[in-house]
Amino acid sequence: MLLDTHALLWFLNNDARLPKTTSQKIEEAEFVFVSIVSIWEIAIKANIGKLTLLTPFETIQANTIALNIREIPISFEDTVTKKLGLKPRRSRAALIDYMYFMVDMVS
């Protein structure tokens, strides 16, 4: 299962915007992934004041490790070989990861 940026934050914070059934599916999934691009997005938005984090940014890595959420890197080759005609608001990188690893995506 691949979590997008909001799903990751909501899951880590037990946020009510993530439906309980979705949270349970994440907890029960054999594998849960997050794209490194989501972590980058959180860092950028928190740094410029567009995102207020409930815990220090540095705790995200420890929390994902503790919850066995695996980080998916993205390579230059991914950006070249996976050309998608997507709207700018959609996370191209998360979709590339989804297409490459063929896992369920929570968005």
SVG drawing of the C-alpha trace seen along z (x, -y; Angstrom):
<svg xmlns="http://www.w3.org/2000/svg" viewBox="-14 -30 33 39">
<polyline fill="none" stroke="black" stroke-width="0.4" points="0.0,0.0 1.3,-3.4 0.4,-6.4 0.3,-9.9 1.4,-12.9 -2.0,-13.6 -2.6,-10.0 0.8,-9.6 0.3,-12.7 -3.3,-11.8 -2.2,-8.2 0.8,-9.3 -1.4,-11.9 -4.5,-9.6 -6.4,-12.4 -10.1,-11.9 -9.9,-12.9 -8.5,-9.5 -11.5,-7.1 -11.1,-4.4 -11.6,-1.7 -8.7,-3.1 -6.5,-3.4 -7.3,0.3 -6.3,1.3 -3.0,-0.5 -2.4,1.2 -3.2,4.6 -1.3,4.2 1.6,6.5 3.7,3.7 3.1,-0.1 5.2,-2.5 5.7,-6.3 7.5,-8.1 10.5,-10.1 8.7,-12.9 6.0,-13.0 8.7,-13.5 10.2,-16.3 6.8,-17.9 6.2,-17.9 9.6,-19.5 9.1,-22.2 5.6,-23.1 6.5,-23.1 9.5,-25.3 7.6,-27.9 4.7,-28.0 2.1,-26.3 1.9,-23.3 1.8,-23.2 3.1,-19.9 1.8,-18.5 5.2,-17.1 8.7,-18.1 9.6,-17.2 12.4,-15.0 10.0,-12.6 8.4,-11.6 11.3,-9.3 11.3,-7.6 7.5,-7.2 7.6,-5.6 10.4,-3.3 8.5,-2.3 5.3,-1.6 7.3,0.3 6.4,-2.2 9.0,-1.8 10.4,-4.7 10.4,-4.5 13.2,-6.5 12.7,-8.0 15.5,-8.0 16.2,-10.1 15.3,-7.2 11.8,-7.1 11.2,-10.7 12.4,-10.0 10.8,-6.7 7.4,-7.2 5.9,-10.1 2.3,-10.6 -0.1,-13.2 -1.4,-14.2 -2.9,-17.4 -0.3,-19.4 -2.2,-18.9 -1.8,-15.2 1.4,-13.7 3.2,-12.4 6.0,-10.9 3.5,-9.0 1.8,-7.7 5.1,-6.6 5.8,-4.7 2.3,-3.2 2.8,-2.1 6.3,-0.7 5.5,1.2 1.8,1.9 0.6,1.5 -2.7,0.1 -2.6,-3.7 -4.2,-5.7 -4.8,-9.3"/>
</svg>
